[in-house]
Amino acid sequence: MPKAFTKEEKEKIDIKLVNAAIESLKLKGIKATTVSELTQSVLISKGEFYQFYPSKEALFFRALETIQKDLKASLFHMLSRSENPKKELIPILMAMKENIEQHPFILKFKPEDLKQLQKKLDPKLLEQHFSDDDDAAKLLISLIDDTRLDPILLSGVLRLLFLSLLHKNDIGENLYDDVFEFILKSIFKEIHHD
């Protein structure tokens, strides 16, 4: 029978599970990682794992969201400290892309991994994730002081751009950074076209 954990124990174990998932993403990926491997690294049973997450995909999604949350916090921190956030937006987004690329497993992440995640996740988790992205786009719009932008459209455009990292090899590693920057500049040029 799975153990009942205190609130504090649950919080500590959850952090350890998320960190274990991030490490597994770096080393093996989602498909090759088992729930047993994840539980062994945090010293809980497989049955106890399901007190935290309904599936390993839900845990991996949480791990990816944790990374994304840190990246968004970094973006907003840089923009809030900027004297001209609108002017510095593209260089800051380029820096954010480079920061994402510092997570080596992101470059190993394949579109089929994303499909596996989405297939096994509760649709409400994805809806909440997209809603969080929309809220982040609203904050971004307020920081660059441009109320003409549609936050839902901006959210989708940024999601598309950053998901393109999964296709870096398809685009060409030597060409990808230039393509990313060109598309980013084109998008914001179109957005700001009067």
C-alpha positions in Angstrom: 0.0 0.0 0.0 1.4 3.4 -1.0 2.6 5.6 1.9 0.7 8.7 2.9 3.0 11.7 2.7 2.8 15.0 4.6 2.4 18.2 2.7 6.1 19.0 3.2 7.2 15.5 2.1 5.0 15.8 -1.0 6.6 19.1 -2.0 10.1 17.8 -1.5 9.4 14.6 -3.5 7.7 16.5 -6.2 10.8 18.8 -6.7 12.9 15.6 -6.8 10.7 14.0 -9.3 10.7 17.1 -11.6 14.5 17.2 -11.3 14.8 13.4 -12.1 12.6 14.0 -15.1 14.8 16.8 -16.3 17.9 14.6 -15.9 16.1 11.7 -17.7 15.2 14.1 -20.6 18.9 15.0 -20.9 20.1 11.4 -20.8 17.4 9.2 -22.3 14.3 11.1 -23.4 10.7 10.4 -22.5 10.2 7.1 -24.4 13.3 5.3 -22.9 12.6 6.4 -19.3 10.4 4.2 -17.1 8.4 5.2 -14.1 10.5 2.7 -12.1 13.7 4.6 -13.0 12.2 7.8 -11.9 10.9 6.4 -8.6 14.2 4.7 -7.8 16.1 8.0 -8.1 13.8 9.7 -5.5 13.3 6.6 -3.3 9.6 6.1 -3.6 7.7 3.1 -4.9 6.0 3.0 -8.3 2.6 3.0 -6.6 3.6 6.1 -4.7 4.5 7.8 -7.9 0.9 7.8 -8.9 0.0 10.0 -5.9 1.9 12.7 -7.7 1.3 12.2 -11.4 -1.2 10.1 -13.4 1.6 9.2 -15.9 5.2 9.7 -16.6 4.2 12.0 -19.5 2.4 14.3 -17.0 5.7 14.5 -15.0 7.7 15.2 -18.1 5.3 17.9 -19.1 5.6 19.4 -15.7 9.4 19.3 -16.0 9.2 21.1 -19.4 6.8 23.7 -17.9 9.3 24.3 -15.1 12.0 25.0 -17.6 9.7 27.2 -19.6 8.6 29.1 -16.5 12.3 29.9 -15.6 12.9 31.1 -19.2 9.8 33.3 -19.1 10.9 34.8 -15.8 14.3 35.5 -17.3 12.7 37.2 -20.3 10.4 39.4 -18.2 13.3 40.3 -15.8 15.4 41.4 -18.8 12.5 43.4 -20.3 11.5 45.0 -17.1 15.1 46.2 -16.5 15.4 47.5 -20.1 15.2 51.3 -20.8 13.5 50.5 -24.1 11.9 47.1 -24.0 10.3 47.4 -27.4 13.7 48.1 -29.1 15.4 45.3 -27.1 12.7 42.7 -27.5 14.2 40.9 -30.5 17.8 40.7 -29.1 16.2 39.5 -25.8 14.1 36.9 -27.6 17.3 35.8 -29.5 19.1 35.5 -26.1 16.2 33.5 -24.8 16.4 31.1 -27.8 20.1 30.7 -27.1 19.3 30.0 -23.4 16.9 27.3 -24.5 19.6 25.7 -26.6 21.7 25.4 -23.5 19.4 22.6 -22.4 20.9 19.9 -24.6 17.9 17.6 -24.4 15.8 20.3 -26.1 17.8 19.7 -29.3 17.3 15.9 -28.9 13.6 16.4 -28.3 11.7 15.2 -31.4 8.3 16.1 -32.8 7.1 12.6 -32.1 8.1 13.1 -28.4 5.8 16.1 -28.3 3.0 14.0 -29.9 3.5 11.3 -27.3 3.3 13.8 -24.5 0.2 15.4 -26.0 -1.5 12.1 -26.6 -1.2 11.0 -23.0 -1.9 14.2 -21.3 -5.2 15.4 -19.8 -6.5 18.0 -22.4 -7.1 20.4 -19.5 -3.3 20.5 -18.8 -2.7 21.6 -22.4 -5.5 24.2 -22.2 -4.0 25.6 -19.0 -0.5 25.6 -20.6 -1.9 27.6 -23.6 -3.7 29.9 -21.2 -0.5 30.5 -19.3 1.2 31.3 -22.6 -1.5 33.8 -23.4 -1.1 35.4 -20.0 2.6 35.7 -20.6 1.9 37.3 -24.0 -0.3 39.9 -22.2 2.5 40.7 -19.8 4.9 41.0 -22.7 2.6 43.4 -24.5 2.3 45.5 -21.4 6.1 45.6 -21.0 6.7 46.7 -24.6 3.7 49.1 -24.2 1.9 48.1 -27.5 -1.8 47.5 -27.0 -2.3 47.0 -30.7 -1.0 43.4 -30.4 -3.4 40.6 -30.0 -2.1 38.5 -27.1 -3.6 35.2 -28.4 -2.0 35.7 -31.8 1.3 36.7 -30.2 1.2 33.7 -27.9 0.7 31.4 -30.9 3.4 33.1 -33.0 6.0 32.8 -30.2 4.9 29.1 -29.5 5.4 28.4 -33.3 8.8 30.1 -33.3 10.1 28.3 -30.2 8.7 24.9 -31.3 10.7 25.4 -34.5 13.8 24.5 -32.4 12.6 20.9 -32.7 13.2 21.2 -36.4 16.7 22.8 -36.2 18.3 19.9 -38.0 15.6 19.9 -40.7 16.2 23.6 -41.4 19.9 23.3 -41.2 22.0 24.0 -38.1 24.2 26.5 -39.9 21.2 28.4 -41.2 18.8 28.1 -38.3 19.9 31.1 -36.2 19.7 33.4 -39.2 16.2 32.0 -40.2 14.9 32.3 -36.6 16.1 36.0 -36.4 14.7 36.8 -39.8 11.3 35.4 -39.0 11.3 37.1 -35.6 12.2 40.5 -37.2 9.6 39.9 -40.0 6.9 39.2 -37.5 7.5 42.2 -35.4 7.9 44.4 -38.5 4.5 43.2 -39.7 3.0 43.7 -36.2 4.3 47.3 -36.0 3.5 48.1 -39.7 1.1 51.1 -39.7 
